[in-house]
Amino acid sequence: MYMNIDVSKKEVSWWKNKGMTPICFSEEGNEGIFREKGTRETLFFVTGKKKSMTRRTVALLARRAVREAALKKCKDIVFDVRQFRFPSVFMSERELGEWLAINFLMADFSFRDFLSQPKEGFLEIRTIVLAHATGKDFLSGVKRGIIIGEEVNRSRYISTMPGGEMTPKLLAKHARQSVKGLPVRVTVFDEREIKRQKMGGIVGVGSGSHEKPRFIILEYLGTTKKEQPIVLVGKGVTFDTGGINLKPSDALLGMNMDMSGGAAVIHTIAAAARLRIRKNIIALVPAVENMPSGSSYRPGDILRSMSGKTIEVLNTDAEGRIILADALHYAKRYRPKLVVDVATLTGAALVALGERASALFTEDESLEKLFREAGEESNDPVWPLPLWDEYAEDIKGVFGDVANMSKTPWGGAITAAVFLKQFVDHAYPFVHLDIAPRMTTLQSEFLSKGSAGASIQLLLKVLEKL
């Protein structure tokens, strides 16, 4: 499923003689495959002014080179590592190795489980060699990058999987498989246990589907038990029809990816365990299908959440916040030092930010700064929006404690975040990430269509910085 990434101190010419295609960059000239001296060919890319390169453009350059090489049917390619040491981009050797490995792997991934293989095979790279590589730090970075890139791609894989092939039950099974052999404890609540725990939000949202809900818990202890954990909560709506408030036809396509937040936290904890990050980390994933049927929850229903607070349902398509309410309350039992929820929660976040950054909500200025810096360093950018108490008036219920939709059509990403805040109730430091803007890839990112794998690199960077 993944290409081989090798590190070598040998010259590019040595690998060229082995039949590998060298990749070269220049500030100006012509792009394409050219013959140099001898019989082998070299693939040239024009980068533009190297002095204006940034971390993001280096990532795009690495991805673009892999994608174009595959289109040219190059199977084995070699890079001169020295070409990536741009004067305007300050990176340590370890950072550079990690950065290249992550982006090479992300560029090579595509979801093709249901495609018939062409006679000539799928376009893919078998081996990348990083020539002129020196030092243990660079090699260490490459090894770390391979782990991170693999987990990002595994998240993209399950998020892109059709809804019928990734139900709540199957998502729970995948969670177990993803941490098999790692020091991660997995617990899965079935519908009976969810009801026993009085998670009325999850029960209500999942009531319309014959695919019963699951509540997935992953626990990784990377340090002493006395250390307070960081809890990651991921929205796991494996398919979202909108329920009784059925989505328009065009809006239904892609709703198999409404569990991207759940996939992200599962593979963040898997990566953390593989990297042996010295933190205690918990991942919670409420997993449901939101389907219309005779047993579905209805507009006007009032659900009693695990916290005891009641939720007045004004729209069954605002379901993600309802299931997260139970998970955020459940998180309190861990006495966490921080809780971060990750969810493809609102189209309003997409309207506000476009498709380039996830929305960030927190009342803690130091956490806002930490997440913004980590987003820039990980090429997983976030941008802050307010989480003010004044917005709570917009979601005050009439017949229940809190309504799942705002009284106004404005600021939907904010009122959804403020809804979640009601179930945090100042019990712990809280960050909400609305990753709806980054649910799918853009053509300009040089990644295959489907899930973007957003927030995993960001979360790992935050975990290391905390």
C-alpha positions in Angstrom: 0.0 0.0 0.0 2.9 2.3 0.6 6.0 3.2 -1.4 9.5 2.5 0.0 11.5 5.6 1.1 15.2 5.0 1.2 18.0 7.3 2.5 21.4 7.1 0.9 24.7 9.0 1.1 25.5 8.0 -2.5 25.4 10.4 -5.4 22.4 10.7 -7.6 24.4 9.4 -10.6 24.9 6.1 -8.7 21.2 5.6 -8.4 20.6 6.8 -12.0 22.8 3.9 -13.1 20.5 1.6 -11.2 17.7 2.6 -13.5 16.1 5.3 -11.3 14.7 8.6 -12.6 16.4 11.6 -11.0 14.1 14.6 -10.0 15.7 18.0 -10.4 14.5 21.5 -9.6 15.4 24.8 -11.1 14.3 28.4 -10.8 13.7 28.8 -14.5 13.7 26.8 -17.7 11.5 24.1 -19.3 9.7 21.4 -17.4 9.5 17.8 -18.5 11.8 14.8 -19.0 15.1 15.5 -20.7 18.1 13.4 -21.6 21.3 14.5 -20.0 24.7 12.9 -20.6 24.3 9.2 -21.2 21.1 7.2 -21.8 19.1 7.9 -18.7 16.5 10.7 -18.4 15.9 13.3 -15.8 12.6 14.9 -14.8 12.9 18.6 -14.4 10.6 21.0 -12.4 10.6 24.7 -12.4 10.1 26.0 -8.8 10.1 29.8 -9.3 12.3 31.9 -7.0 13.8 29.6 -4.4 14.3 32.5 -2.0 10.5 32.9 -1.7 9.9 29.3 -0.8 7.9 28.5 2.4 7.1 25.4 4.3 3.9 25.0 2.4 5.4 25.5 -1.0 8.1 22.9 -0.2 5.4 20.5 0.7 3.6 21.2 -2.5 6.8 20.8 -4.5 7.5 17.4 -3.0 3.9 16.3 -3.7 3.9 17.6 -7.2 7.1 15.8 -8.1 5.7 12.5 -6.9 2.4 13.0 -8.7 4.0 14.1 -12.0 6.6 11.3 -11.8 3.8 8.7 -11.5 1.9 10.2 -14.4 5.2 9.9 -16.4 5.1 6.2 -15.4 8.3 6.5 -13.4 8.4 3.7 -10.9 11.6 4.4 -9.1 12.8 8.0 -8.5 15.7 9.7 -6.8 15.9 13.2 -5.2 19.0 15.2 -4.3 18.2 16.1 -0.7 20.4 19.3 -1.0 17.8 20.7 -3.4 15.2 20.9 -0.6 17.4 23.1 1.6 15.9 26.4 0.5 17.5 29.5 2.1 14.1 31.0 3.0 12.8 27.9 4.8 14.5 27.3 8.2 14.2 23.6 9.0 16.4 21.3 11.1 17.6 18.1 9.4 15.1 16.1 11.4 12.2 18.4 10.3 13.3 18.3 6.7 13.4 14.5 6.7 10.0 14.3 8.4 8.5 16.9 6.1 9.6 15.1 2.9 8.5 11.7 4.0 5.0 12.8 5.0 4.4 14.7 1.8 5.8 12.0 -0.5 3.5 9.4 1.1 0.5 11.7 1.0 1.0 12.4 -2.7 1.3 8.7 -3.5 -1.9 7.7 -1.8 -5.2 7.1 -3.8 -8.4 5.3 -2.9 -9.0 2.6 -5.5 -10.5 -0.4 -3.6 -13.4 -0.5 -6.1 -11.5 0.2 -9.3 -10.6 -2.5 -11.8 -6.9 -2.6 -12.2 -5.8 -1.5 -15.7 -3.5 -3.9 -17.7 -0.5 -1.6 -17.2 -1.2 -1.4 -13.5 -2.1 1.6 -11.4 0.1 4.7 -11.6 2.3 4.6 -8.5 5.8 5.0 -7.2 7.5 1.9 -5.9 10.7 3.5 -4.4 12.0 7.0 -3.6 15.6 7.4 -2.8 16.8 10.5 -1.0 20.4 10.8 -2.2 23.2 12.9 -0.5 21.4 12.4 2.8 23.7 12.7 5.8 23.3 12.5 9.5 21.3 10.6 12.0 18.9 13.5 12.5 17.7 13.4 8.9 17.2 9.6 9.0 15.3 9.9 12.3 13.1 12.6 10.7 12.3 10.3 7.7 11.4 7.4 10.0 9.0 9.7 11.9 7.6 11.1 8.7 6.8 7.6 7.4 4.8 6.8 10.5 2.9 10.1 10.4 2.3 9.8 6.6 1.0 6.3 6.9 -1.4 7.2 9.7 -2.7 10.3 7.8 -3.3 8.0 4.7 -5.0 5.4 6.8 -7.3 8.1 8.1 -8.0 9.2 4.5 -8.6 5.6 3.5 -11.4 5.0 6.0 -12.9 8.4 5.6 -13.2 8.0 1.8 -14.7 4.5 2.2 -18.3 4.3 1.1 -20.8 4.6 4.0 -22.1 1.1 3.5 -18.6 -0.2 4.0 -17.8 1.9 7.1 -20.7 1.6 9.5 -20.4 2.3 13.2 -19.7 -1.3 13.9 -17.1 -1.5 11.1 -15.5 1.7 12.3 -15.2 0.2 15.8 -13.6 -2.9 14.2 -11.2 -0.7 12.3 -10.2 1.2 15.5 -9.2 -2.1 17.1 -7.2 -3.1 14.0 -5.5 0.2 13.7 -3.9 -0.1 17.2 -3.3 -3.8 17.2 0.1 -4.6 18.7 0.4 -1.1 20.1 0.1 -0.2 23.8 -3.4 1.1 23.4 -6.4 -0.2 25.3 -9.7 -0.3 23.2 -13.2 -0.4 24.7 -16.4 -0.3 22.5 -19.8 0.3 24.0 -22.6 -1.3 22.0 -26.2 0.2 21.9 -27.2 -1.5 25.2 -24.2 0.0 27.1 -24.7 3.4 25.4 -28.2 3.4 26.8 -27.0 2.2 30.2 -24.6 5.1 30.3 -27.6 7.4 29.5 -26.0 8.8 26.4 -29.4 10.1 25.1 -27.9 12.2 22.3 -26.2 9.2 20.7 -29.2 7.0 21.1 -31.5 9.7 19.6 -29.3 10.4 16.5 -28.7 6.7 15.9 -32.4 5.7 16.3 -33.3 5.9 12.6 -30.7 3.4 11.3 -30.6 -0.4 11.5 -26.9 0.1 11.9 -26.7 0.5 15.7 -24.4 3.1 17.3 -21.1 2.5 18.9 -19.0 4.5 21.4 -15.3 3.9 20.8 -12.7 4.5 23.5 -8.9 4.3 22.9 -6.5 4.8 25.8 -2.8 5.3 25.4 -0.6 5.7 28.5 2.7 7.2 27.3 3.8 8.3 30.8 2.9 7.7 34.5 -0.7 7.2 35.4 -0.6 10.2 37.6 -0.2 12.5 34.6 -3.5 14.0 33.5 -4.5 12.9 30.0 -5.3 14.8 26.8 -8.6 13.7 25.5 -9.3 13.8 21.7 -13.0 13.6 20.7 -13.9 12.8 17.1 -17.2 13.0 15.4 -18.1 9.6 13.9 -21.2 10.1 11.8 -20.4 7.3 9.3 -23.2 8.6 6.9 -25.2 11.7 7.3 -28.5 11.9 5.3 -29.7 14.7 7.5 -32.4 12.4 9.0 -36.0 13.6 8.8 -34.6 17.0 7.7 -33.2 15.2 4.6 -30.3 16.9 2.8 -30.8 18.0 -0.8 -29.5 15.5 -3.3 -26.2 17.4 -4.1 -25.4 17.7 -0.4 -25.7 13.9 0.2 -22.6 13.1 -1.9 -19.6 12.9 0.3 -21.4 12.4 3.5 -19.6 9.2 4.0 -16.7 11.5 5.1 -18.7 13.0 8.0 -16.7 10.7 10.3 -13.4 12.3 9.3 -13.0 13.7 12.8 -13.4 10.2 14.3 -10.9 8.8 11.8 -8.5 11.6 12.7 -8.4 11.0 16.4 -8.2 7.2 15.9 -5.1 7.6 13.8 -3.6 10.4 15.9 -3.5 8.1 18.9 -2.1 5.3 16.7 0.6 7.6 15.5 1.3 8.8 19.0 1.7 5.2 20.2 4.0 4.4 17.3 6.1 7.5 17.9 6.1 6.7 21.7 5.0 10.2 22.6 5.3 10.7 26.3 1.8 11.8 27.0 -1.3 10.1 28.2 -3.9 10.3 25.4 -7.5 9.2 25.2 -9.6 9.1 22.0 -13.4 9.1 22.2 -15.5 8.5 19.1 -19.3 8.5 19.2 -20.2 6.6 16.0 -23.7 6.7 14.4 -25.6 6.7 11.1 -28.0 9.6 10.7 -30.8 8.0 8.7 -34.5 8.8 8.0 -37.0 6.1 8.9 -40.1 5.4 11.0 -37.9 5.2 14.1 -35.9 8.3 13.5 -35.7 11.1 16.0 -37.8 14.1 14.9 -37.7 17.9 14.8 -39.3 18.9 18.0 -38.0 15.9 20.0 -36.3 16.6 23.3 -33.3 14.4 24.1 -31.8 14.0 27.5 -28.0 14.0 27.2 -25.6 12.1 29.5 -25.0 15.4 31.4 -28.7 15.6 32.3 -29.2 18.7 30.1 -32.0 18.4 27.6 -31.5 19.1 23.9 -34.4 20.5 21.9 -34.1 19.2 18.3 -35.0 22.0 15.9 -33.2 20.2 12.9 -32.2 16.6 12.7 -29.3 17.6 10.3 -27.5 19.3 13.2 -26.7 15.9 14.6 -23.0 16.0 15.1 -23.1 18.4 18.0 -25.7 16.2 19.7 -23.5 13.1 19.8 -20.5 15.2 20.7 -22.4 16.5 23.7 -22.4 13.1 25.3 -18.7 12.4 24.5 -17.6 15.8 25.9 -19.5 15.0 29.2 -18.0 11.5 29.3 -14.5 13.1 28.9 -14.9 14.6 32.4 -14.3 11.3 34.1 -10.6 11.4 33.0 -10.0 14.8 34.7 -8.2 15.8 31.5 -5.6 18.6 31.2 -7.1 19.4 27.8 -10.0 18.2 25.6 -9.9 18.7 21.8 -12.8 17.8 19.7 -12.5 17.3 15.9 -15.5 17.4 13.7 -16.8 18.1 10.2 -19.5 20.1 12.0 -20.8 23.0 9.9 -21.1 24.2 6.4 -20.9 27.7 7.9 -17.2 27.1 8.7 -16.7 26.4 5.1 -18.5 29.6 4.1 -16.4 31.6 6.6 -13.0 30.2 5.7 -13.2 28.6 2.4 -11.2 25.3 1.9 -7.8 26.3 3.2 -8.1 26.2 7.0 -10.1 24.6 9.7 -12.0 26.8 12.2 -10.5 27.0 15.7 -12.5 27.8 18.8 -11.1 28.2 22.3 -11.4 30.7 25.2 -7.8 30.2 26.2 -5.5 32.6 24.4 -2.4 30.5 25.0 -4.1 27.5 23.4 -5.2 29.6 20.5 -1.6 30.7 19.9 -0.3 27.1 20.3 -2.7 25.7 17.8 -2.1 28.4 15.3 1.6 28.0 15.5 1.3 24.2 15.3 -1.0 24.5 12.3 1.6 26.6 10.4 4.4 24.2 11.3 2.4 21.1 10.3 0.8 22.5 7.1 -2.5 21.8 8.8 -3.6 25.5 9.3 -6.4 26.7 11.6 -8.0 30.1 12.1 -9.8 31.4 15.2 -13.4 32.4 15.5 -15.1 33.6 18.7 -16.5 31.4 21.5 -18.2 34.2 23.4 -20.9 33.6 26.0 -23.2 36.1 24.3 -23.9 33.6 21.5 -25.5 31.2 24.0 -28.6 33.3 23.8 -29.0 32.2 20.2 -29.3 28.5 21.1 -31.3 28.8 24.3 -34.2 26.3 24.2 -37.9 26.9 24.6 -38.9 23.5 25.7 -35.4 22.1 26.4 -32.3 23.5 28.1 -30.5 24.1 24.8 -31.5 24.0 21.1 -29.4 22.3 18.5 -29.9 25.1 16.0 -29.6 28.9 16.4 -32.6 31.2 16.3 -30.8 33.2 13.6 -29.3 32.0 10.2 -26.0 33.8 11.0 -22.8 32.5 12.5 -23.6 28.9 12.3 -20.1 27.6 13.0 -19.9 29.8 16.1 -23.3 28.8 17.6 -22.5 25.1 17.0 -19.2 25.6 18.9 -21.1 27.5 21.7 -23.5 24.5 21.9 -20.6 22.2 22.6 -19.3 24.6 25.2 -22.5 24.1 27.2 -21.5 20.5 27.8 -17.9 21.3 28.7 -19.2 23.6 31.4 -15.7 24.9 32.3 -14.7 21.4 33.6 -11.5 21.4 31.6 -9.6 23.5 29.0 -11.4 23.1 25.7 -10.5 23.4 22.0 -13.0 22.8 19.2 -11.8 22.2 15.6 -14.4 22.4 12.9 -12.6 20.6 10.0 -15.5 20.8 7.5 -13.5 23.3 5.4 -10.7 20.7 5.1 -12.8 17.6 4.7 -11.8 17.0 1.1 -8.6 17.6 -0.9 -8.2 20.4 -3.4 -6.7 19.9 -6.9 -4.0 22.5 -6.2 -2.7 20.4 -3.2 -1.4 17.6 -5.5 -3.3 14.9 -3.6 -5.8 12.4 -4.9 -9.6 13.1 -4.6 -11.2 12.2 -1.3 -10.5 12.8 2.3 -7.7 15.3 3.1 -6.8 13.6 6.4 -7.0 17.0 8.2 -5.9 17.7 11.8 -3.7 14.6 12.4 -0.4 16.4 11.8 -1.7 19.4 13.7 -2.7 17.3 16.7 0.6 15.4 16.8 2.5 18.8 16.7 0.3 20.1 19.6 0.9 16.9 21.6 4.6 17.3 21.3 4.5 21.0 22.1 2.3 20.8 25.2 
